[in-house]
Amino acid sequence: MGVFEFIISIVAMALGAITIWIFLLRKSRGSSNIEPQGNYDMRELSAMAESLGDRIDTLEAILDAEVPDWREQNEHGGS
């Protein structure tokens, strides 16, 4: 009977840890959502701007590799 109780306790602890882990992941995802009221902290806005800047840099690097003259085409098309 001791082995059976040991296995039950291990399963219960694992399920508890998984449940806590899921709640923490959900909470961290929910905190980064855009607020409809527009109430933002300057640190949040700065982090968002930095993230968007990184994305733009990545996209420009991809375009530079795939379409070398995309900048010239874009400048002539916009003028």
NORMOWO-V6096 format. One record per pair of residues at least 24 apart in sequence whose C-alpha atoms are under 10 Angstrom apart, sorted by the first residue. I is the first residue (numbers start at 1). J is the second residue. If there is no record, write none. Layout:
i=[I	I]
j=[J	J]
//
This chain:
none
//
